[in-house]
Amino acid sequence: MSTETSARHAPGDGIRTALGIGGLIAIVLGLLIIFFPAKSGAVTMQIVAALAAAYALVVGVVYIATAVFTRMISGWARTGRIVLGLLYVIGGVVMLVNLGATAALLAIFLSVTIGALWLFEGVLAFSTVKQSPNRAWSIIHGVISVLAGATLIVTPLLAAVTLWLLLGISMLVLGIVQAVRAFGMKPAV
């Protein structure tokens, strides 16, 4: 390979291109989330729900297959695998038939889970105030965590939409920074 060809395809150019493309994708996704939060959120959660349903179906089939074709298990182990496999398959089918409801339930579950984690984080911040080098910040952190966690638990659907919008804003800002960074890099010589 000649020096001129290798200079055109230097590793820095690949990194620069990848950063630029990644930044532009993040900008587009961020704008879609910001301007179409309900639609983009519904589509995303339905994709997640479909993946969860597919996972349940595959796991169910694997449990049933291992129960039927594995000779080393018998009795309760075989029966338990068949029952568990059937429950997974039934759950997967129910999720697939009701993708919208499954998506909404997943959004609520995620909001409540994050809310519970933030509540716990707030309680932990309060319980470690005495050991903290900056007590004021620990108390502020605890108050914000408890309030945010309680809000997520009390209003999970509104919280899911808010978190979705924050994700969109973050993607937009980080995408712009990444694209500017990529296009601001000097080409490899």
C-alpha positions in Angstrom: 0.0 0.0 0.0 1.4 3.4 -0.9 2.1 6.2 1.6 -0.6 8.3 0.0 -3.3 5.6 0.3 -2.4 4.8 3.9 -2.5 8.5 4.8 -6.0 8.8 3.4 -7.2 5.9 5.5 -5.5 6.7 8.8 -7.1 5.4 12.0 -7.9 8.9 13.2 -10.2 9.4 10.2 -12.2 6.3 11.1 -12.6 7.5 14.7 -13.6 11.0 13.4 -16.1 9.5 11.0 -17.6 7.2 13.7 -17.9 10.0 16.2 -19.6 12.2 13.6 -22.0 9.5 12.5 -22.8 8.6 16.1 -23.3 12.3 17.0 -25.7 12.8 14.0 -27.7 9.7 14.9 -28.0 10.9 18.5 -29.2 14.3 17.3 -31.8 12.7 15.1 -33.0 10.4 17.9 -33.0 13.2 20.4 -35.1 15.4 18.1 -37.6 12.5 17.5 -37.9 12.0 21.2 -38.3 15.7 21.9 -40.8 16.5 19.1 -42.7 13.2 19.2 -42.4 11.9 22.8 -45.6 9.9 22.9 -45.1 8.2 19.5 -41.4 7.5 19.9 -41.8 6.3 23.5 -44.7 4.0 22.5 -42.7 2.5 19.6 -39.6 2.0 21.8 -41.6 0.4 24.6 -43.4 -1.8 22.1 -40.1 -3.0 20.7 -38.9 -3.7 24.3 -42.2 -5.5 25.0 -41.8 -7.6 21.8 -38.2 -8.5 22.8 -39.4 -9.5 26.3 -42.2 -11.6 24.8 -39.7 -13.3 22.3 -37.4 -14.0 25.2 -40.2 -15.6 27.2 -41.2 -17.8 24.2 -37.6 -18.9 23.6 -37.0 -19.7 27.3 -40.3 -21.5 27.5 -39.5 -23.7 24.5 -36.0 -24.4 25.9 -37.4 -25.5 29.3 -40.0 -27.8 27.5 -37.3 -29.2 25.2 -34.9 -30.0 28.0 -37.7 -31.7 29.9 -38.7 -33.8 27.0 -35.3 -34.6 25.5 -32.9 -34.8 28.5 -32.8 -38.4 29.9 -30.9 -37.5 33.0 -33.8 -35.7 34.7 -37.0 -37.3 36.0 -39.9 -36.8 38.3 -40.4 -33.3 39.7 -37.4 -31.8 37.7 -39.0 -32.9 34.4 -42.5 -31.9 35.5 -41.3 -28.6 36.8 -39.5 -27.8 33.6 -42.5 -28.5 31.5 -44.8 -26.4 33.8 -42.3 -23.6 33.9 -41.8 -23.8 30.1 -45.6 -23.7 29.5 -45.9 -20.6 31.8 -43.1 -18.8 29.9 -44.8 -19.7 26.6 -48.2 -18.5 27.8 -46.7 -15.3 29.2 -44.9 -14.7 25.9 -48.1 -15.2 23.9 -50.1 -12.9 26.3 -47.4 -10.2 26.0 -47.3 -10.5 22.2 -51.1 -10.3 21.9 -51.2 -7.2 24.2 -48.0 -5.3 23.2 -49.5 -1.9 24.1 -50.5 -3.0 27.6 -47.2 -4.8 28.1 -45.3 -1.7 27.0 -47.3 0.5 29.4 -46.7 -1.9 32.2 -42.9 -2.0 31.5 -42.8 1.8 31.5 -44.6 1.9 34.9 -42.3 -0.9 36.2 -39.2 1.0 35.2 -40.4 4.2 36.7 -41.4 2.6 40.0 -38.1 0.7 40.1 -36.0 3.9 39.5 -38.2 5.7 42.0 -37.5 3.0 44.7 -33.8 3.1 43.9 -33.7 6.9 44.2 -35.6 6.7 47.5 -33.1 4.2 48.8 -30.3 6.5 47.6 -31.8 9.4 49.5 -32.1 7.4 52.7 -28.5 6.2 52.3 -27.4 9.9 51.8 -29.1 10.9 55.0 -27.7 7.9 56.9 -24.1 8.8 55.9 -24.3 12.6 56.6 -22.1 12.3 59.6 -19.3 10.7 57.7 -19.6 13.0 54.7 -16.9 15.6 54.2 -19.6 18.0 52.9 -22.8 17.5 54.9 -24.8 20.2 53.1 -24.3 18.5 49.8 -25.2 15.1 51.3 -28.4 16.6 52.7 -29.3 18.3 49.4 -28.6 15.0 47.6 -30.8 13.1 50.0 -33.7 15.6 49.7 -33.6 15.6 45.9 -33.3 11.8 45.7 -36.2 11.2 48.1 -38.4 13.8 46.4 -37.6 12.5 42.9 -38.0 8.9 44.0 -41.4 9.6 45.6 -42.5 11.5 42.5 -41.6 8.5 40.3 -43.5 6.1 42.5 -46.6 8.3 42.9 -46.9 9.3 39.2 -45.1 6.5 37.3 -46.6 7.2 33.8 -45.9 11.0 34.0 -42.4 10.1 35.3 -41.8 7.7 32.4 -42.7 10.5 30.0 -40.5 13.0 31.8 -37.5 10.6 31.9 -38.1 9.9 28.2 -38.0 13.6 27.4 -34.8 14.0 29.5 -33.3 11.2 27.6 -34.2 13.0 24.3 -32.7 16.3 25.5 -29.5 14.5 26.7 -29.2 12.7 23.4 -29.6 15.9 21.5 -27.0 17.8 23.5 -24.5 15.0 23.6 -25.0 14.4 19.9 -24.3 18.0 19.1 -21.2 18.0 21.2 -20.0 14.7 19.7 -20.7 15.9 16.1 -18.9 19.2 16.7 -16.0 17.4 18.3 -15.8 15.0 15.3 -16.0 17.7 12.7 -13.6 19.8 14.6 -10.9 17.1 14.7 -8.0 17.6 12.3 -7.8 15.0 9.6 -5.0 12.5 9.9 -2.0 13.4 7.7 
